[in-house]
Amino acid sequence: MMVVRRGRTVFEWGRVDLNTSVASVRKSLISALYGILAGEGTLNLDATLEDFGIDDVGGLTRGERRATVRHLLAARSGVYHPSVYDTAHGRPERGSSLPGAAWFYNNWDFNVLGSILEQRSGQSVFDVLYSRLAVPLGMQDFSAADCYHQHGPESVHPVYKLRLSARDLARVGVLYLEAGRWQGRQIVPADWVRDSTRAHTDLGGGRGYGYLWWTAEADAPGDRLSLHAPVFYASGFGGQYVIVVPEMDLVVVHRAARVDHGISHERMGELLRLAVGTMK
């Protein structure tokens, strides 16, 4: 665990240099890459799956191909095709929603974002991550050996898997706290940071979902990470978190090296409030 306030580490515990699975925190990282490339004009967020020639096992329908990149980023594609690392539980029937009409936390959307990024950049997700985030942020522990694709029979679009350290993820948190700037250099466009970390979907109880980032309003009854100030955060299975509290100039990172020995969302909220309670 790491607590960073006003750009200074005020608490750390455990192997903050150890690269372990970030689980779904990877989605918030790819959001940053989309912001960079969209800002440069390499990616059009309103282009459709059809524009990119995206298809899948058994074929996508004409309606599904109308989903845009923006829909994928917001988990509102309406494409309920099976995916590698499938989110089958609660998945709606295919064709039950038009693109943009409904939110569903859908690994198909997230995996296809990896495919589109690679198509438009001409590089692997991991090469883009290295050159556009790891190098500019001076990540200390990033290694190509900790980046890999996981394929499966359900879909032609693989999962992009990452292992990163707590101290390298803390850099990402500080980058977003500073509206995309790092040591005086704009790495991610400031308007993208603002837009991607605001709620594009109201999930109820003050909880929301932006472009691959979760949000919680101040004193949100529906989110155990809620504080007396708004927060946004990246979250991954097994207790992986990058939490940003702009009003407090605060970043909190929590990692679990073994996801089967992680912590609950409720417990993370307790730890966050303990950390905040020590602040002057």
Order of alpha helices (4+ residues) and beta strands (2+ residues): beta-beta-beta-alpha-alpha-alpha-alpha-alpha-beta-beta-alpha-beta-beta-alpha-beta-beta-beta-beta-beta-beta-alpha
